[in-house]
Amino acid sequence: MKLVFALIVLIDGTVDAEATSYWKGLARCRWYAEELTIQGTRRKYHTPVHAYCKPVYVDPTKVVIYD
C-alpha cells in the first residue's frame, strides 16, 4: 500500500466516483482541486463542481498514480 492524495470531485453535491484520481504530491492535487472548484463556481458553467484532496492508501498495482 502506498500513501497518496485522492482528488475527490463533487458534482451537484454528489461524489463522482469515476472522477476520482490519485496523486503523488499534495500540491499538484490541490492545484487541480482549485481549478475544478473555480470552474464550477466562479466561471460561466451552471453545474456546481467542488473538489478536494484527501490522503488515502492505495494499491499501486490497481490504480494509476499521477505525478
JOSUL-V258777 format. One line per field, one symbol per residue. ss: DSSP state (h for helix, s for strand, l for the rest). A space follows every 10 residues. Layout:
ss=???
This chain:
ss=lsssssssss sllsslhhhl sssllhhhhh hhhhhhhhhh hlllllllss ssssssssll llllssl
